[in-house]
Each structure stands twice: as C-alpha cells, then as structure tokens.
Amino acid sequence: MMHFAIASHRPIDMLEPLAGLTGAFACTPNALSSWAMATGAGGRCIYARATRLSGSLAERARLLSRGGAVQINQARNGVDRTLFDFIATRTAKPVTIPAMAIDKVPAFAVELLDLLEKMAARQMACPTNAQLAAALGGMPGQRVSDGLKQLRDAGLVAVEFDRIGNDGVRTIRIIGTGETLCAA
C-alpha cells in the first residue's frame, strides 16, 4: 500500500477528503488560530498527524484551549496506527489571545521581532547577533543585543542560554507565536 504524506500549512477539516489520507503533517500555529477565528461552534479539524506534538503548534493549541476557544484531544489514526490525529473542536467561546505590548518597544525592536518570527516560521537555527545585524542592514551587533533586551523586557521573547555542555548556545522563544529558534 502506498502512503501519502500530506503537505498542509492549514488544519484539515474533518469532513474534507484529505482527512482520510495517511501521512504525517502539521499545520502552522497561525493557521490553527485563523481556523479557530473563522470556524463556528462545533467545527472540527485535524491540525496535526504525528507520533507526538511539541513546539510552537502544541503551545498554540494549549493557548487556544486554555482560553476556552477550542477543545483539544488526540486519537490514534485509523489507517496508520503509529500516528495520532490531533483534533481541535471549536467551542462557542470567542477566540481571545492576549495582546502583546508591541507599542512599548522602539521600531527597530519591532523589525527585529519580525525577522525572528520569519526565521522561526522557516525553522531556521538560532542566529547570532552578528547574523541578525547583517540581515537588518549591517548595523552594530550591540544594537541587536539592545533590541533583544527590549523585546525580552516587554515580554515578547524569552532568551535562554545552555551553559551546560554547549557553553553560550542560546534559544530564542517568541512568546506571541510560541515558536522557538534553537541552535542547530
């Protein structure tokens, strides 16, 4: 039997023909939020089919669930018993995701945040300050460092360093999307 991997950037409605195909997939966190905002109460989707779910998509699903907008569960896939279907069911409660205080940081820090979000969406490795500075037009690395501090202080990113084993390797987590940039 031939198995097809589903390439999807969005959740698959339970009533779509694609819901019956086999293969692992996961939608983007923003696609799950968009689905929740656009779908009425009772709507159901498969937002991932995988052995386990982690990272930014899992965080987004939990955030929507804690807010009461969706109920999440998982069921073993009927065709490929090694995979689980991660299912979201829309409730009648409105989607409320806390707004971030983006207006409290300088324009440069917002540009830096946009760049970090794009890199995380592409699942790139965590860049150095020099790499970020070059991508933003060749400014001094200290300005990037200051921008990261401003984003951290505003609660928009979390920056962590692994000081055990990989001295100085950092991870940047974007709070609003739940996405993470990790060392390669």
N, C-alpha and C positions, 0 to 999 in steps of 0.2 A: 504494500500500500504506500502510495506517495503522500508525504506530509508537506503541507504548505505553511511557510511562516507568514504570518500576517504582518504586513508593514502598515502601521497605522499611527498617525500622530494624534488621533482623537479616540474617545471611547466608542465602542461598538454597541449600538442599541440591541437589546436582547431580541428584538423582532427582525433584525436585519439578517439576510442570508449569510453574511460574513461571520455571524456569531457561531455558526456550525463548523467553520473551518478549524483545522488544527494548526498548531504552531504557536510559539511564544511571541508575545508582543507587549508593549506598554505604551499608553498614551502619555502626552506631556502633562505636567502639573497644571499648566494654564488651560489646556484643553479640558481637563476634568472640571475646573472651576467654570469655564464657559458652558460646558454641558449642564452643570448644576443650575446656572443662572437662566439658561434657555429652556430647560425642561420643566414640565408641570409635575405636580404631585403624583406619585405613583410610577413615574418613568424609571426604567431600569436599564443599566448599561454594564458591560464588561469593560473595565478601564485597564485591566492588565490580565495577561495569562502567563503565568510563570511558576517556577518552583517555590519562590518566595519573593516578597516585595520589600524593598527597602529604599532608602534615599529620599529624594525630593517628592516623588509621587506618593510614597507612603505617608510622608509628612502632610502633604496637601489633603489626602483623603482623611487623615485623622483630624486635621483642622476643620474641614467641612463637616465631619461627623460630630466633633465637639460642639460646633455651632448649631447643630440640630438640622442642618440643611439636607443631609443625606444619612442613610443608614448603610454601613459597610459590612460585608461579610465575604467569605470565600467558600467555594465549593470545588471539589475535585472535578476536573474536566472529564466529561463522559467519553471522549474519544482517546485522549492521551492521559492515562492515569498518573503520569509523573508530574503533570501540571495542575495548577489550581486556577480557576476563574475568580478574579477579584471583582466583586459586583457592588455597585452603588445603586441604592434605591432612593429616589428623590422624595422628600417629605414636603409637607405644606409650609414649613417654616422658611422664611426668606433667607437667602444667602447673605451672611454678614461676615466679612473678613475684615479684621481691624485695619484701619488706615494707618499708614506709616507717616511720620512727620518729615516728609521729604522737603518741605519748605523751610526747615530749620537748618539745612546744610547748604554750603555755597554751591554755585553752579558747577564748579569743577568737580566736586564730590559726587554730584548727580551724574555727570558724564562718566566718572569712574565707576559708579554703580551700574550704569547702563552697559558699560564694557564688560564688567564682571558677570552680569546676567547673560549677556550674549555668549561669553566664553563657557559659562556653566551649562547653558542650553545645548551647546555643541559638545559637552562632556570633555572639555579640554583640561589639561593638567593645570594646577595652580601656578600662575605666573609669578615671577619675581617683580619687585618694584621697578627694576630697570626695564623689564619687558613691558610692564604696564605703561611706564613713562614713554617708551618708544612708540607704543601703539596709540598713545594720546598726543603725539606730535613732538616727541623728543624733549620733554621738559625734565627738570631735575628729579631724581628719584626721591628726594626729600619731600617734594610736593605731593607725590603719590603717597608716601608714608603719612603725611599730614592728612590727606584726603581719607585714607583708610581709618585713621584715628577718629576723624569727624563722623564717618559713617558708623563706626563702632559705638561712639558716644551717643549717637542718635538712635541706636538700636536697630540699624538697618542691616548690619553684618556682624558676624562673630568671627574673630580671627584667633586661631589656636595654633600652638607650636608643639611639635612632638620632640621633646627634649630627651627622650629615652630611645636609644638606638639610632635614630635618624636626627641627629642634633640640628636644630634650626629648620626642619621641614615644616611648612605651615599649611593649614587648611583654612579656607575662607568659606563660611556658610552665609548665604543670602537669606535673611530672615523672611522677607516677603514672599519668596518663591519656594523656600525650603531647599533650594539647590545648593550643591557643595562643589567647590573646586579643591581637589586633593592633589598631593604630589603623585607623579606618575610612577 
